[in-house]
Amino acid sequence: MRKLLVTGAAAIAVAGAGVVLAAPAEAASPVQIYRVYYDSPGSDTGSNKSLNAEWVQLFNTSRSSKNLKGVKLRDKTGYTYTFGSYTIKGRKSVYIHTGKGSNTATHRHWGKTWYVWNNTGDTAYLLYPSGRLADKCSWGRTGSSKYC
């Protein structure tokens, strides 16, 4: 009971000051990792077609467009894709493919010549330009994709 009173008093003091901020643990990024397709179909031959069948889907949960310049997508090993000048529209997705290709509004290409995401388990991290974690998604040994 005492903890609730202290927490309630702190919340009232903050609200009374006219400042209401979500705690970092509660503040969800509007752009989130929605799905990771980490095991492309067929054998891992390293062909560009196979590499591009490995992808991460980000989804903008807000109604407004978000600038992703400097935002990073990284795996456990440290392989990092950094967005250049790019804006994702509200309530839309963008796919980041591992291989080479032409970038569009909904499909970006990392340009790698080998796979990034481990089929036996890995974690995808979405990082703000400051390096602060925006979202993450982990998977294990089963399946070929993960909804996050």
Secondary structure, 3 states (H helix, E strand, C coil): CHHHHHHHHHHHHHHHCCCCCCCCCCCCCCEEEEEEECCCCCCCCCCHHHHHCCEEEEEECCCCCEECCCCEEECCCCCEEECCCCEECCCCEEEEECCCCCCCCCEEECCCCCCCCCCCCEEEEEECCCCCEEEEEEECCCCCEEEC
